[in-house]
């Protein structure tokens, strides 16, 4: 039995496809009848004295034809089997990024996951969810250093809790207890268990009767020979007015086996110029003039600032403002892309970003 990418299983006597089962012996019989049926004046010959001899001759010819077909099918199955032996498994075969960039074939990865479900049940839940759960989906690379960095991101406390807590007090009554979820968790299953344990602790006294959930996914944005970019997306619901989201971008140098810093991509003393270019693009995107005040945003002292989250894309350098970081939750997140054409004089030669600029 051999298995191919198109989900065909091919033994020597039976061919299974998604549309049903093909029996080789039945095929031989049907083919033989077809050959008889297309003989000239077959229906007339059936009633003649020559029918028996003609029939025997046809059987002999069909027998030889079918032996030839079987031989070629057997040979084809051996060839397919040899190819299938070279085919990577579904979990380790090359994936493609959200932008269609093929990943580095020298660094295959697979996805793994953890999901735990609480046994606690409300009598009349108000949420559409039927149970509280915690799910974590993450890639596993051959590079254990990269795996460790991803693990640290997944297990880290919610960034939004600490940076924008003044905006969250009324919206997330359970957020003050989220430290119990993150602190002390050493691996994914423990983090999921802590979250459900926190829910079950508070659920009996929660009159809203809404099931909590934690949905954490680590997604591959891009992987090249030089760097790997991923984003750790966290979606927590703890009974507040809406979900609590958190995004953490990780840009990893495949050669130096460490995270890429913004400073490592720029020439010395170029960050102020980068900020000036970014503000010009931000104002254009937000339909603001150069003289408009920024007091309608959450920038510190109403002065433009770049977020810590960034990644390198096909189009340029992308900065990412989280929910609540510069706007109310209803306004969503904000992406700010600085095209490579704006970065030519700023990027350090030989850096990861310089290599990407040459490709695009």
LINTA-V970659 format. One record per helix or strand of 2 or more residues. SS is the DSSP state (2 for helix, 1 for strand). FROM is the first residue (numbers start at 1). LEN is the number of residues. Records with the same first field share a line. If there is no record, write none. Layout:
SS=FROM-LEN ; FROM-LEN
This chain:
1=9-2 ; 14-4 ; 20-4 ; 109-9 ; 133-9 ; 213-11 ; 227-11 ; 244-10 ; 258-2 ; 310-3 ; 316-6 ; 334-6
2=24-14 ; 42-4 ; 51-36 ; 144-12 ; 159-5 ; 165-3 ; 175-3 ; 179-4 ; 188-16 ; 263-3 ; 271-15 ; 300-3 ; 329-3 ; 340-3 ; 352-8
